[in-house]
Amino acid sequence: AISVLTGVCEEIVFRGLTPAVIFYYSHSPALALFGQAFLFGLRHVSPKASQAENRSAIALQTASGLWYGIIFMLAGGDLLPCIVAHALCDLHMFMKTWMHTNYQMDYTENAVLQPLTQSDKLELRQVKQEAGSDLSVETFAFLRRFFYAFDYDRVGTLSRADVQRAACYAFINEAEMPNPDRIDELFTKILSARVQESYDDSNTRLKLPEFLRVIISLRANSSDKI
């Protein structure tokens, strides 16, 4: 139902009304076609997403808008083929996202039941001492589940991109979102600390204790605790 409703509404606005208005003022079919596609791409910009994610969304959705516009022209101005194509595309993406989300949730539930390694236990003990009351048992349990929820590769560690997404989502209800450059700085400092402490620096992904350090540092608005 959501896929059909979205397809109907967006096609009426972007393939029905928008190109008609552009053509009325420009008298150019090409400008009407490309203009509605670009506006359709801008429609999918999210204020919560990063600049890179928004650029990708604009490019992808502009291409989709161009494709739907061509279907509209080939159909002789009939919106029905566009609505059907749009609804089927949205339904496919919805089912794909639903399956991926459920698979990730199953992975998260299984991962949090696994015992911690001895090295992780030792490092977590140090993190808890540094964090004090900021890292209660409940908070740790939540962040541990949060950690695995963003482990999209399902390898027990987070990549730089995973940490960026996880950190931004962790502060989604805050008045100010963390600066991506600051998150990247914290990530890099942790990797540098490994080298200084003679750790293996071949792995450029963060373990659970290291991820906690990033979140705690962001919460404290200071990177001095790394």
Rosetta silent file (secondary structure, phi, psi, omega in degrees, C-alpha in Angstrom):
SEQUENCE: AISVLTGVCEEIVFRGLTPAVIFYYSHSPALALFGQAFLFGLRHVSPKASQAENRSAIALQTASGLWYGIIFMLAGGDLLPCIVAHALCDLHMFMKTWMHTNYQMDYTENAVLQPLTQSDKLELRQVKQEAGSDLSVETFAFLRRFFYAFDYDRVGTLSRADVQRAACYAFINEAEMPNPDRIDELFTKILSARVQESYDDSNTRLKLPEFLRVIISLRANSSDKI
SCORE:     score description
SCORE:     0.000 S_00000001
   1 L     0.000  -41.888  179.587    0.000    0.000    0.000 S_00000001
   2 H   -64.328  -42.434 -179.847    2.848    2.401    0.865 S_00000001
   3 H   -61.923  -43.232 -179.483    4.623    1.594   -2.409 S_00000001
   4 H   -66.888  -45.652 -179.011    1.446    2.222   -4.441 S_00000001
   5 H   -61.751  -43.273  178.488    0.595    5.447   -2.584 S_00000001
   6 H   -63.215  -44.013  179.439    4.141    6.769   -3.018 S_00000001
   7 H   -60.894  -43.510 -179.740    4.118    5.859   -6.688 S_00000001
   8 H   -64.160  -51.414 -175.771    0.785    7.590   -7.283 S_00000001
   9 H   -63.640  -49.026 -175.906    1.649   10.791   -5.388 S_00000001
  10 H   -69.118  -35.390  179.811    5.187   11.248   -6.695 S_00000001
  11 H   -70.863  -37.284  176.419    4.267   10.465  -10.292 S_00000001
  12 H   -61.581  -43.214 -177.332    1.368   12.928  -10.260 S_00000001
  13 H   -74.186  -50.337 -169.291    3.654   15.656   -8.903 S_00000001
  14 H   -92.106  -25.234  176.415    6.920   14.959  -10.755 S_00000001
  15 H  -105.099  -21.065  179.635    5.776   13.428  -14.047 S_00000001
  16 H   -95.208  -60.462 -173.086    2.383   15.102  -14.296 S_00000001
  17 H   -83.234  -49.042 -172.972    2.537   18.607  -12.828 S_00000001
  18 H   -58.731  -52.401  179.729    6.238   19.517  -12.670 S_00000001
  19 H   -64.673  -29.762  178.179    7.201   18.976  -16.340 S_00000001
  20 H   -64.679  -41.870  179.098    3.964   20.679  -17.430 S_00000001
  21 H   -66.717  -44.576  179.899    4.893   23.810  -15.466 S_00000001
  22 H   -62.099  -42.829 -179.200    8.495   23.776  -16.740 S_00000001
  23 H   -67.070  -34.921 -179.223    7.327   23.310  -20.336 S_00000001
  24 H   -60.817  -39.049 -177.102    4.748   26.084  -19.959 S_00000001
  25 H   -90.811  -26.852 -174.970    7.457   28.607  -19.109 S_00000001
  26 H  -104.525  -23.565 -175.097   10.363   27.228  -21.183 S_00000001
  27 L    57.120   29.178 -179.243    8.608   25.646  -24.200 S_00000001
  28 L  -123.679  112.225  177.620   11.397   23.064  -24.118 S_00000001
  29 H   -60.601  -37.823 -179.102   10.550   19.328  -23.858 S_00000001
  30 H   -65.219  -43.538  179.735   14.182   18.519  -23.017 S_00000001
  31 H   -65.605  -37.134  177.637   14.278   21.055  -20.187 S_00000001
  32 H   -64.285  -41.121 -179.588   10.967   19.719  -18.880 S_00000001
  33 H   -66.222  -51.633 -176.878   12.327   16.150  -18.920 S_00000001
  34 H   -74.528  -31.245  179.179   15.659   16.899  -17.254 S_00000001
  35 H   -66.163  -45.258  178.660   14.211   19.538  -14.934 S_00000001
  36 H   -65.503  -33.998  179.213   11.624   17.235  -13.405 S_00000001
  37 H   -66.182  -43.750 -179.740   14.283   14.540  -13.006 S_00000001
  38 H   -66.304  -41.768  178.072   16.646   16.886  -11.155 S_00000001
  39 H   -65.179  -34.225  176.087   13.863   18.182   -8.898 S_00000001
  40 H   -64.327  -38.070  176.614   12.887   14.581   -8.207 S_00000001
  41 H   -65.310  -43.600  178.788   16.499   13.957   -7.136 S_00000001
  42 H   -63.710  -28.942  179.595   16.488   16.996   -4.832 S_00000001
  43 L   -60.339  -23.398 -175.460   13.268   15.716   -3.286 S_00000001
  44 L   -98.956   12.799  174.676   15.242   12.836   -1.750 S_00000001
  45 L   -72.688  135.877  179.163   17.798   14.989    0.103 S_00000001
  46 L  -115.961  130.404  179.161   17.796   14.273    3.834 S_00000001
  47 L   -66.678  -19.559 -179.304   18.952   16.849    6.436 S_00000001
  48 L   -87.637  -14.370 -177.088   20.167   13.972    8.632 S_00000001
  49 L   -85.825  160.819  176.634   22.353   12.420    5.934 S_00000001
  50 L   -75.524  166.836  179.075   25.953   13.317    5.172 S_00000001
  51 H   -61.434  -39.825 -179.954   26.881   15.367    2.108 S_00000001
  52 H   -64.322  -42.612  179.226   28.267   12.284    0.400 S_00000001
  53 H   -65.650  -39.196  178.741   25.070   10.326    1.043 S_00000001
  54 H   -68.356  -38.890  177.212   22.929   13.193   -0.244 S_00000001
  55 H   -61.870  -42.311  178.505   25.043   13.559   -3.386 S_00000001
  56 H   -64.460  -41.644  179.561   24.637    9.858   -4.042 S_00000001
  57 H   -64.287  -42.068  179.760   20.883   10.040   -3.418 S_00000001
  58 H   -62.289  -46.123 -179.065   20.489   13.017   -5.779 S_00000001
  59 H   -62.554  -46.517 -178.219   22.413   11.269   -8.567 S_00000001
  60 H   -65.379  -46.069 -176.935   20.531    7.987   -8.177 S_00000001
  61 H   -74.124  -28.807  173.650   17.076    9.551   -7.899 S_00000001
  62 H   -64.697  -41.736  176.720   17.738   11.984  -10.739 S_00000001
  63 H   -62.508  -40.801  177.823   18.538    8.988  -12.947 S_00000001
  64 H   -63.804  -43.446  178.730   15.326    7.323  -11.741 S_00000001
  65 H   -61.813  -37.757  177.621   13.350   10.488  -12.454 S_00000001
  66 H   -64.991  -41.819  179.285   14.821   10.627  -15.950 S_00000001
  67 H   -63.779  -46.413  178.126   13.830    7.002  -16.540 S_00000001
  68 H   -63.646  -35.144  177.989   10.266    7.565  -15.311 S_00000001
  69 H   -64.969  -38.918  177.867   10.094   10.689  -17.472 S_00000001
  70 H   -66.082  -41.247  176.467   11.070    8.708  -20.557 S_00000001
  71 H   -59.151  -42.586  179.931    8.412    6.108  -19.730 S_00000001
  72 H   -60.582  -42.251 -179.763    5.881    8.950  -19.444 S_00000001
  73 H   -69.511  -42.928 -179.811    6.850   10.299  -22.867 S_00000001
  74 H   -66.695  -27.155  179.164    6.851    6.875  -24.538 S_00000001
  75 L   -84.730    5.277  177.846    3.413    6.195  -23.045 S_00000001
  76 L    72.338   29.023  178.973    2.068    9.311  -24.697 S_00000001
  77 L    87.827   14.502  178.045    1.552   11.205  -21.457 S_00000001
  78 L   -89.495  124.329 -177.424   -0.131    8.345  -19.602 S_00000001
  79 H   -78.502  -20.783 -173.846    0.841    8.286  -15.909 S_00000001
  80 H   -57.901  -47.379  177.812   -0.289    4.715  -15.260 S_00000001
  81 H   -59.932  -36.070  178.412    2.879    2.983  -16.615 S_00000001
  82 H   -66.396  -42.432 -179.543    4.999    5.372  -14.542 S_00000001
  83 H   -63.419  -43.630  179.803    2.960    4.661  -11.406 S_00000001
  84 H   -63.188  -47.080 -179.796    3.232    0.884  -11.930 S_00000001
  85 H   -62.154  -43.592 -179.397    7.001    1.054  -12.562 S_00000001
  86 H   -64.465  -44.619 -179.067    7.541    3.345   -9.577 S_00000001
  87 H   -64.344  -41.343  179.172    5.422    1.196   -7.249 S_00000001
  88 H   -65.654  -39.025  178.124    7.210   -2.011   -8.295 S_00000001
  89 H   -64.281  -45.512  179.507   10.619   -0.370   -7.776 S_00000001
  90 H   -64.870  -38.244  178.713    9.633    0.879   -4.315 S_00000001
  91 H   -64.239  -41.124  177.943    8.184   -2.528   -3.411 S_00000001
  92 H   -62.219  -45.207 -179.727   11.429   -4.224   -4.438 S_00000001
  93 H   -66.787  -36.845  178.528   13.511   -1.807   -2.349 S_00000001
  94 H   -63.395  -46.184 -179.175   11.134   -2.186    0.597 S_00000001
  95 H   -67.100  -38.862  178.672   11.375   -5.993    0.546 S_00000001
  96 H   -63.886  -44.094  178.769   15.151   -5.878    0.088 S_00000001
  97 H   -65.463  -42.255  179.926   15.525   -3.489    3.037 S_00000001
  98 H   -60.707  -44.981  179.930   13.142   -5.531    5.178 S_00000001
  99 H   -66.498  -42.412  179.396   15.070   -8.755    4.544 S_00000001
 100 H   -64.202  -41.722 -179.413   18.445   -7.095    5.158 S_00000001
 101 H   -63.748  -43.906  179.207   17.194   -5.483    8.383 S_00000001
 102 H   -64.990  -38.826  177.677   15.841   -8.764    9.724 S_00000001
 103 H   -64.558  -40.654  179.797   19.074  -10.552    8.841 S_00000001
 104 H   -67.776  -37.650  177.975   21.070   -7.832   10.605 S_00000001
 105 H   -64.793  -40.141  177.562   18.825   -8.050   13.675 S_00000001
 106 H   -63.864  -41.859  178.179   19.331  -11.820   13.842 S_00000001
 107 H   -62.063  -43.127 -179.169   23.099  -11.322   13.582 S_00000001
 108 H   -61.758  -46.391 -179.070   22.999   -8.702   16.369 S_00000001
 109 H   -61.720  -40.171  179.105   20.999  -10.929   18.713 S_00000001
 110 H   -71.452  -37.123 -176.760   23.390  -13.841   18.179 S_00000001
 111 H   -67.085  -40.035 -177.493   26.507  -11.677   18.482 S_00000001
 112 H   -71.256  -14.563  178.041   25.599  -10.173   21.867 S_00000001
 113 L   -86.182  -13.046 -179.819   25.160  -13.690   23.262 S_00000001
 114 L   -76.805  142.253  179.207   28.732  -14.632   22.402 S_00000001
 115 L   -68.189  147.846  177.187   31.302  -14.349   25.219 S_00000001
 116 L   -73.335  150.053  175.760   33.819  -11.529   25.051 S_00000001
 117 L   -72.702  161.799 -179.214   37.441  -12.357   24.349 S_00000001
 118 H   -62.940  -39.782  179.739   39.933  -11.985   27.179 S_00000001
 119 H   -66.347  -37.816  177.638   41.625   -9.030   25.485 S_00000001
 120 H   -66.565  -38.109  178.298   38.269   -7.293   25.003 S_00000001
 121 H   -61.484  -43.512 -179.936   37.418   -7.868   28.670 S_00000001
 122 H   -65.141  -43.009 -179.188   40.671   -6.254   29.772 S_00000001
 123 H   -69.933  -36.192  178.383   40.235   -3.267   27.459 S_00000001
 124 H   -66.091  -35.521  177.791   36.586   -2.861   28.440 S_00000001
 125 H   -62.123  -40.016  178.658   37.564   -2.794   32.094 S_00000001
 126 H   -68.251  -40.745  179.009   39.909    0.112   31.343 S_00000001
 127 H   -61.978  -42.100  179.893   37.233    1.911   29.312 S_00000001
 128 H   -64.593  -38.073  178.053   34.746    1.560   32.200 S_00000001
 129 H   -64.435  -40.391 -179.560   37.277    2.948   34.656 S_00000001
 130 H   -70.964  -37.708 -175.931   37.862    5.973   32.421 S_00000001
 131 H   -79.477  -29.070 -178.910   34.177    6.545   31.720 S_00000001
 132 H    65.142 -132.912 -176.946   32.989    6.111   35.301 S_00000001
 133 H   -71.329  -11.811  178.846   29.254    6.538   35.734 S_00000001
 134 H   -68.688  -17.689 -178.905   28.873    7.479   32.069 S_00000001
 135 L  -121.700   77.615  177.702   29.115    3.783   31.182 S_00000001
 136 L   -75.783  172.105  178.513   26.572    1.949   33.323 S_00000001
 137 H   -59.819  -42.442 -179.813   25.702   -1.713   32.839 S_00000001
 138 H   -65.827  -40.956 -179.904   22.566   -0.730   30.942 S_00000001
 139 H   -66.046  -41.496  178.682   24.457    1.718   28.731 S_00000001
 140 H   -62.539  -43.506  179.993   27.122   -0.850   27.943 S_00000001
 141 H   -61.503  -40.781  179.607   24.493   -3.469   27.026 S_00000001
 142 H   -66.194  -47.151 -177.415   22.779   -0.970   24.742 S_00000001
 143 H   -67.999  -31.192  176.994   26.014    0.164   23.048 S_00000001
 144 H   -66.008  -43.943  176.922   27.167   -3.411   22.590 S_00000001
 145 H   -64.873  -39.340  178.680   23.941   -4.237   20.761 S_00000001
 146 H   -61.636  -40.941  179.874   24.270   -0.956   18.863 S_00000001
 147 H   -58.103  -50.339 -177.325   27.811   -1.905   17.827 S_00000001
 148 H   -72.368  -27.490  178.534   26.754   -5.173   16.211 S_00000001
 149 H   -63.468  -28.749 -179.984   23.688   -3.601   14.615 S_00000001
 150 L  -100.237    6.076  175.798   26.029   -1.430   12.510 S_00000001
 151 L   -84.587   77.609 -173.707   28.491   -4.231   11.738 S_00000001
 152 L   -66.988  -25.007  177.795   27.185   -4.643    8.202 S_00000001
 153 L   -84.399  -10.655  175.984   30.053   -6.945    7.209 S_00000001
 154 L    56.648   51.093  179.731   29.251   -9.146   10.241 S_00000001
 155 L  -121.539    5.686  177.498   32.880   -9.645   11.230 S_00000001
 156 L    83.433    9.646  176.888   32.769   -8.331   14.807 S_00000001
 157 L  -142.414  163.803 -179.173   34.453   -4.989   14.008 S_00000001
 158 E  -114.873  135.952  174.580   33.369   -1.678   12.476 S_00000001
 159 L   -77.138  173.719  178.148   34.823    0.049    9.442 S_00000001
 160 H   -59.992  -42.603  179.007   35.334    3.799    9.294 S_00000001
 161 H   -65.867  -38.453  177.534   32.041    4.185    7.392 S_00000001
 162 H   -61.224  -43.968 -178.884   30.237    1.974    9.937 S_00000001
 163 H   -65.315  -39.475  177.661   31.503    4.125   12.804 S_00000001
 164 H   -59.234  -47.832 -178.749   30.415    7.302   11.004 S_00000001
 165 H   -66.286  -45.014 -177.442   26.877    5.965   10.581 S_00000001
 166 H   -63.416  -44.343 -178.144   26.660    4.494   14.071 S_00000001
 167 H   -64.981  -42.325  179.026   27.948    7.654   15.781 S_00000001
 168 H   -64.999  -40.368 -179.433   25.576    9.919   13.864 S_00000001
 169 H   -69.291  -33.206  179.874   22.630    7.663   14.607 S_00000001
 170 H   -63.573  -26.989 -177.779   23.554    7.495   18.299 S_00000001
 171 L  -109.990   23.053 -173.048   23.144   11.272   18.529 S_00000001
 172 L   -64.989  -27.840 -179.818   20.143   11.568   16.225 S_00000001
 173 L   -93.909    3.517  179.583   17.933   12.966   18.990 S_00000001
 174 L   -82.418  160.803 -179.797   20.523   15.479   20.157 S_00000001
 175 L   -65.650  -31.323 -178.417   20.287   19.172   19.343 S_00000001
 176 L  -132.391  128.357  179.014   23.547   18.986   17.408 S_00000001
 177 L   -77.986  150.681  177.729   24.833   16.045   15.396 S_00000001
 178 L   -63.172  143.100  176.751   28.515   15.053   15.684 S_00000001
 179 L   -70.667  126.009  179.478   30.777   16.557   13.064 S_00000001
 180 H   -55.351  -35.001  178.728   31.826   13.804   10.591 S_00000001
 181 H   -65.409  -35.434  179.284   35.355   15.242   10.561 S_00000001
 182 H   -69.136  -40.870  177.230   35.511   14.887   14.344 S_00000001
 183 H   -62.000  -42.617  179.521   34.364   11.269   14.182 S_00000001
 184 H   -63.490  -37.700  178.484   37.010   10.625   11.549 S_00000001
 185 H   -63.780  -44.215  178.644   39.621   12.283   13.772 S_00000001
 186 H   -62.890  -42.053  178.972   38.717   10.029   16.716 S_00000001
 187 H   -59.457  -47.024 -178.561   38.842    6.966   14.479 S_00000001
 188 H   -64.723  -39.211  179.913   42.302    7.912   13.204 S_00000001
 189 H   -63.794  -36.806  178.943   43.619    8.616   16.724 S_00000001
 190 H   -66.158  -42.228  178.085   42.571    5.152   17.864 S_00000001
 191 H   -64.313  -37.999  178.323   44.403    3.542   14.957 S_00000001
 192 H   -65.707  -37.103  179.624   47.464    5.670   15.744 S_00000001
 193 H   -64.234  -31.779  177.129   47.335    4.566   19.386 S_00000001
 194 H   -61.404  -44.813 -179.071   47.578    0.952   18.255 S_00000001
 195 H   -63.907  -42.920 -178.973   50.860    1.674   16.482 S_00000001
 196 H   -63.876  -31.305 -179.122   52.259    3.524   19.504 S_00000001
 197 L   -95.800   12.826  176.470   51.381    0.597   21.750 S_00000001
 198 L    64.560   29.651  173.734   52.915   -1.885   19.281 S_00000001
 199 L   -80.494  165.105  174.903   49.564   -3.393   18.366 S_00000001
 200 L   -69.485  119.136 -177.866   48.957   -4.964   14.991 S_00000001
 201 L   -99.296   13.957 -179.324   48.048   -2.063   12.730 S_00000001
 202 L   -75.126  -24.012 -179.953   47.044   -4.220    9.746 S_00000001
 203 L   -94.967  118.243 -177.776   43.382   -4.126   10.802 S_00000001
 204 L  -102.932   30.808  175.651   41.795   -0.734   10.160 S_00000001
 205 L  -117.277  152.115 -176.551   38.482   -1.595   11.798 S_00000001
 206 E   -93.614  140.093  173.611   37.460   -0.814   15.378 S_00000001
 207 L   -83.976  172.866 -178.432   36.705   -3.394   18.042 S_00000001
 208 H   -55.432  -50.270 -179.470   33.897   -2.965   20.576 S_00000001
 209 H   -59.926  -36.755 -179.874   36.041   -1.265   23.279 S_00000001
 210 H   -69.278  -38.119  176.178   37.447    1.162   20.709 S_00000001
 211 H   -62.176  -40.142  177.663   33.971    2.003   19.451 S_00000001
 212 H   -61.361  -37.466  178.365   32.928    2.764   23.024 S_00000001
 213 H   -61.933  -40.380  178.550   35.830    5.185   23.305 S_00000001
 214 H   -61.734  -49.143 -178.170   34.566    7.051   20.245 S_00000001
 215 H   -63.337  -43.352 -179.554   31.028    7.337   21.625 S_00000001
 216 H   -65.334  -39.815  178.788   32.210    8.359   25.093 S_00000001
 217 H   -66.092  -40.070  177.082   34.565   10.962   23.648 S_00000001
 218 H   -64.826  -40.731  179.335   31.796   12.395   21.495 S_00000001
 219 H   -64.382  -39.230  179.804   29.467   12.466   24.476 S_00000001
 220 H   -81.872   -4.898 -178.560   32.062   14.256   26.572 S_00000001
 221 L    57.222   36.899  179.862   32.809   16.584   23.662 S_00000001
 222 L  -153.085  139.317  177.260   36.484   15.838   24.098 S_00000001
 223 L   -99.309    9.470 -176.457   38.957   13.548   22.390 S_00000001
 224 L   -70.912  -17.690 -175.610   41.401   13.623   25.279 S_00000001
 225 L   -83.107   -3.362 -179.076   40.141   10.304   26.648 S_00000001
 226 L   -75.892    0.000    0.000   41.447    8.270   23.749 S_00000001
